[in-house]
Structures are given as C-alpha cells and as structure tokens.
Amino acid sequence: MMRYKVEPLTKDEVARYINHHMELAGANHTIFNETAIQSIASLSRGWPRLINKIATHSLLAGFQARKELIDEEVVRLAAVEVGI
C-alpha cells in the first residue's frame, strides 16, 4: 500500500499554481491580481482543493461582475459563497 502526505502550498507556490492553471486553460494575460492571489492563499491556507474551489468561484463572480481582472473583493465574495 502506498501513502502520500500532501502539505499545504506556500504563498509563492499558490501564485505559481494558479498562474499555471490559468495558462493551461489558455489565458495569455493576468487574470488574478496580486492581492487576489494573496487572499486565495490566505483563505485556502494553501490547500489545493480549496484553492481550486475559491479560484473557480472567483472566476464566475468576476465574469458576472464584468471584471477584467479578479481582485481581492471578488475573491472575498466568492469565499462567502463557498462558505469560507
């Protein structure tokens, strides 16, 4: 039997993680500003599943609000929607 222990990501790793996923999705410009990424890192405590959940809801909230750039305000609204 194999066991894995995943540690939470650091703030720098969260930024790289989010930006990497945005690139994989085809983004060719910045989607989340620095304060948004810091907020996601803080709210998720570095756990990838929570990072994904908050970021996805932030993208949806930003689209609904017609934001060109996801900021800390959008992330906080998304976090409330997620229940964090």
FIKEVEX-242728 format. One record per residue: residue number from 1; x, y, z of N, C-alpha, C in turn; residue in three letters. Coordinates in steps of 0.1 Angstrom, whole numbers, plus 5000, padded with zeros to 4 digits. Atoms other than C-alpha are relative to their C-alpha. Last residue first. Example, Ala and Ser with C-alpha at 12.3 -4.5 7.8 and 13.67 -1.06 7.14 Angstrom:
  seq  n.east  n.north  n.up  ca.east  ca.north  ca.up  c.east  c.north  c.up  type
    2    4991     4989  5000     5137      4989   5071    4992     5011  5008   Ser
    1    5009     4988  5000     5123      4955   5078    5009     5012  5000   Ala
This chain:
  seq  n.east  n.north  n.up  ca.east  ca.north  ca.up  c.east  c.north  c.up  type
   84    4987     4999  4993     4847      5300   5039    5000     5014  5007   Ile
   83    5002     5003  4986     4812      5291   5028    5013     5000  5008   Gly
   82    4995     5014  4997     4818      5288   4991    4997     4996  5014   Val
   81    5009     5009  5007     4796      5319   4985    5004     4985  5002   Glu
   80    5012     5000  4993     4815      5338   5012    4990     4990  4994   Val
   79    4997     5008  4988     4848      5328   4995    4987     4999  5009   Ala
   78    5000     5015  5004     4835      5340   4962    5001     4992  5012   Ala
   77    5013     5004  5003     4827      5374   4977    4998     4986  4996   Leu
   76    5008     5000  4988     4861      5376   4992    4986     4996  4998   Arg
   75    4996     5012  4993     4878      5366   4959    4992     4999  5014   Val
   74    5007     5012  5007     4858      5393   4941    5003     4987  5007   Val
   73    5015     4998  4997     4869      5420   4966    4993     4988  4994   Glu
   72    5002     5005  4987     4906      5408   4964    4985     5000  5004   Glu
   71    4994     4993  4989     4907      5414   4927    4996     4994  5013   Asp
   70    5005     5005  4987     4900      5393   4896    5008     5007  5011   Ile
   69    4989     5005  4991     4909      5414   4865    4993     4996  5013   Leu
   68    4989     5005  5008     4886      5422   4836    5011     4994  5007   Glu
   67    4987     4996  4997     4856      5424   4858    5010     4995  4990   Lys
   66    4993     4995  5011     4822      5420   4843    5013     5006  5003   Arg
   65    4998     4986  4997     4805      5415   4877    5007     5007  4988   Ala
   64    5014     4994  4997     4791      5381   4865    5001     5015  5002   Gln
   63    5007     5000  5013     4825      5372   4850    4987     5007  5002   Phe
   62    4994     4989  5008     4843      5382   4882    4993     5001  4987   Gly
   61    5004     4988  4995     4819      5360   4902    5005     5012  4992   Ala
   60    5015     4999  5003     4824      5330   4880    4995     5014  5005   Leu
   59    5002     4998  5014     4862      5335   4881    4986     5002  4996   Leu
   58    4996     4986  5003     4861      5339   4918    4999     5003  4986   Ser
   57    5012     4991  4996     4840      5307   4922    5004     5015  4997   His
   56    5011     5003  5009     4867      5288   4903    4988     5009  5003   Thr
   55    4997     4994  5013     4895      5304   4923    4989     4998  4990   Ala
   54    5001     4986  4999     4878      5296   4956    5003     5007  4987   Ile
   53    5014     4996  4998     4872      5260   4947    4998     5015  5001   Lys
   52    5008     5002  5012     4906      5254   4932    4986     5005  5001   Asn
   51    4995     4990  5010     4925      5270   4961    4991     4999  4988   Ile
   50    5006     4987  4997     4903      5250   4985    5004     5011  4990   Leu
   49    5014     5001  5002     4913      5217   4968    4993     5013  5003   Arg
   48    5004     5000  5014     4949      5228   4967    4985     4999  4997   Pro
   47    5006     5013  5004     4952      5235   5004    4995     5001  4986   Trp
   46    4991     5007  5009     4974      5266   5009    4996     4986  4995   Gly
   45    4989     5005  4992     4956      5280   5039    5009     4991  4992   Arg
   44    4998     5014  5002     4927      5284   5015    5010     4993  5009   Ser
   43    5013     5007  4997     4917      5318   5028    5001     4985  4998   Leu
   42    5003     4998  4986     4953      5331   5030    4987     4992  5003   Ser
   41    4990     5007  4992     4964      5318   4996    4996     5000  5015   Ala
   40    5003     5014  5002     4932      5330   4980    5010     4991  5008   Ile
   39    5013     5003  4993     4937      5364   4995    4996     4986  4999   Ser
   38    4997     5000  4986     4973      5366   4984    4988     4996  5008   Gln
   37    4993     5012  4997     4962      5356   4949    5004     4999  5015   Ile
   36    5009     5011  5001     4936      5383   4949    5007     4987  5003   Ala
   35    5007     5000  4988     4961      5409   4962    4989     4989  5000   Thr
   34    4992     5005  4989     4985      5400   4934    4992     4999  5013   Glu
   33    4990     4991  4996     4959      5404   4906    5007     4995  5012   Asn
   32    5001     4996  4986     4941      5374   4892    5011     5009  5003   Phe
   31    5014     5002  4997     4936      5370   4854    4998     5005  5014   Ile
   30    5002     5002  4986     4970      5381   4840    4985     5000  5003   Thr
   29    4998     4988  4992     4973      5376   4803    4997     4997  5015   His
   28    4987     4995  5005     4976      5347   4778    5002     5014  5006   Asn
   27    4999     4986  4997     4949      5326   4794    5014     5005  4996   Ala
   26    4999     4991  5012     4945      5293   4776    5002     5015  5003   Gly
   25    5014     4997  5005     4932      5270   4804    5000     5009  4988   Ala
   24    5006     5012  5005     4967      5256   4809    4986     5002  4994   Leu
   23    4993     5002  5013     4980      5292   4813    4995     4987  4994   Glu
   22    5006     4990  5009     4953      5298   4840    5007     4998  4986   Met
   21    5014     5005  5004     4963      5265   4857    4994     5010  4991   His
   20    4998     5012  5009     5000      5276   4858    4986     4995  4995   His
   19    4996     4995  5013     4990      5311   4872    5003     4988  4990   Asn
   18    5012     4993  5006     4970      5295   4900    5004     5004  4986   Ile
   17    5010     5010  5003     4998      5270   4909    4988     5007  4993   Tyr
   16    4995     5008  5012     5026      5297   4906    4989     4990  4996   Arg
   15    4999     4991  5012     5007      5320   4929    5004     4993  4988   Ala
   14    5014     4998  5004     4998      5292   4954    5000     5009  4987   Val
   13    5005     5011  5007     5035      5282   4954    4986     5001  4995   Glu
   12    4993     5000  5014     5046      5317   4963    4995     4988  4992   Asp
   11    5006     4990  5008     5020      5317   4992    5006     5001  4986   Lys
   10    4997     4987  4995     5032      5283   5004    4994     5011  4991   Thr
    9    4991     4992  5008     5013      5252   4995    5004     5013  5007   Leu
    8    5005     4988  5007     4998      5229   5020    5010     5008  4993   Pro
    7    4999     4988  4991     5015      5196   5026    4993     5012  4993   Glu
    6    4998     4988  5007     5004      5164   5008    5000     5012  5010   Val
    5    5004     4989  4992     5010      5132   5025    5003     5013  4993   Lys
    4    4995     4987  5004     5010      5102   5003    4996     5010  5010   Tyr
    3    5006     4988  4993     5006      5066   5012    5007     5012  4996   Arg
    2    4992     4987  5001     5013      5035   4991    4992     5011  5007   Met
    1    5008     4988  5000     5000      5000   5000    5009     5012  5000   Met
